[in-house]
């Protein structure tokens, strides 16, 4: 059995380091965000009365206006991450969110998995955060990873796949930290 020489060990170490650094760089790829301004102006409401939000979304997402108070930004890849903002949610209190959580858990049964449900003190940036996976009836998506946050009585939702939890959390954290509301 031959012993590796110092130069062989040095080359192997250099290659291992290069591969490790290349992999780390690929996994830590920078996400570029762009600012979007949205306004929820109800019928017969003035612009001063309307709710305004500034949100930073990764570039390359398609913006959809779902209603006068709801927007979605959809990643332009199959099964990509979707960000939804609702400035007039039907479920805008912790009590209502808890009721929605209980109803979903009961309806989804074994297809529901909760990762966390946290309620923060009044005045916190994120009043409540709920992270779960549940399969919609008739859906083929078996691995959704859903983040729901109540912020200033508004609702932010980030939906990805459980196989991409880290990316969904990273986008959620950046979006939450840069989201602002005003009237």
DALINFEN-V698225 format. One record per residue. RES is the residue in three letters. PHI is phi in whole degrees, 0 to 359 (999 if undefined). Layout:
# DALINFEN-V698225
res=RES phi=PHI
res=RES phi=PHI
This chain:
# DALINFEN-V698225
res=UNK phi=999
res=UNK phi=266
res=UNK phi=266
res=UNK phi=293
res=UNK phi=280
res=UNK phi=300
res=UNK phi=294
res=UNK phi=296
res=UNK phi=296
res=UNK phi=294
res=UNK phi=295
res=UNK phi=299
res=UNK phi=296
res=UNK phi=295
res=UNK phi=295
res=UNK phi=298
res=UNK phi=296
res=UNK phi=298
res=UNK phi=296
res=UNK phi=297
res=UNK phi=293
res=UNK phi=298
res=UNK phi=293
res=UNK phi=297
res=UNK phi=295
res=UNK phi=294
res=UNK phi=286
res=UNK phi=259
res=UNK phi=306
res=UNK phi=288
res=UNK phi=256
res=UNK phi=264
res=UNK phi=247
res=UNK phi=231
res=UNK phi=276
res=UNK phi=237
res=UNK phi=252
res=UNK phi=229
res=UNK phi=226
res=UNK phi=257
res=UNK phi=252
res=UNK phi=290
res=UNK phi=306
res=UNK phi=64
res=UNK phi=249
res=UNK phi=277
res=UNK phi=297
res=UNK phi=294
res=UNK phi=279
res=UNK phi=290
res=UNK phi=272
res=UNK phi=241
res=UNK phi=218
res=UNK phi=242
res=UNK phi=225
res=UNK phi=256
res=UNK phi=239
res=UNK phi=303
res=UNK phi=295
res=UNK phi=89
res=UNK phi=266
res=UNK phi=268
res=UNK phi=267
res=UNK phi=236
res=UNK phi=260
res=UNK phi=280
res=UNK phi=198
res=UNK phi=293
res=UNK phi=230
res=UNK phi=232
res=UNK phi=229
res=UNK phi=230
res=UNK phi=240
res=UNK phi=244
res=UNK phi=295
res=UNK phi=275
res=UNK phi=223
res=UNK phi=298
res=UNK phi=58
res=UNK phi=282
res=UNK phi=277
res=UNK phi=241
res=UNK phi=244
res=UNK phi=237
res=UNK phi=233
res=UNK phi=236
res=UNK phi=267
res=UNK phi=212
res=UNK phi=289
res=UNK phi=287
res=UNK phi=250
res=UNK phi=237
res=UNK phi=235
res=UNK phi=298
res=UNK phi=301
res=UNK phi=293
res=UNK phi=294
res=UNK phi=298
res=UNK phi=294
res=UNK phi=297
res=UNK phi=300
res=UNK phi=297
res=UNK phi=295
res=UNK phi=294
res=UNK phi=300
res=UNK phi=290
res=UNK phi=292
res=UNK phi=279
res=UNK phi=58
res=UNK phi=289
res=UNK phi=275
res=UNK phi=254
res=UNK phi=225
res=UNK phi=262
res=UNK phi=265
res=UNK phi=193
res=UNK phi=215
res=UNK phi=237
res=UNK phi=243
res=UNK phi=259
res=UNK phi=300
res=UNK phi=305
res=UNK phi=97
res=UNK phi=289
res=UNK phi=303
res=UNK phi=252
res=UNK phi=289
res=UNK phi=215
res=UNK phi=226
res=UNK phi=231
res=UNK phi=237
res=UNK phi=205
res=UNK phi=228
res=UNK phi=207
res=UNK phi=270
res=UNK phi=288
res=UNK phi=302
res=UNK phi=81
res=UNK phi=266
res=UNK phi=265
res=UNK phi=282
res=UNK phi=262
res=UNK phi=230
res=UNK phi=287
res=UNK phi=230
res=UNK phi=247
res=UNK phi=249
res=UNK phi=239
res=UNK phi=232
res=UNK phi=264
res=UNK phi=223
res=UNK phi=50
res=UNK phi=61
res=UNK phi=245
res=UNK phi=234
res=UNK phi=245
res=UNK phi=227
res=UNK phi=239
res=UNK phi=240
res=UNK phi=225
res=UNK phi=240
res=UNK phi=299
res=UNK phi=288
res=UNK phi=237
res=UNK phi=304
res=UNK phi=299
res=UNK phi=293
res=UNK phi=299
res=UNK phi=295
res=UNK phi=297
res=UNK phi=294
res=UNK phi=301
res=UNK phi=300
res=UNK phi=295
res=UNK phi=296
res=UNK phi=299
res=UNK phi=290
res=UNK phi=246
res=UNK phi=281
res=UNK phi=222
res=UNK phi=237
res=UNK phi=204
res=UNK phi=242
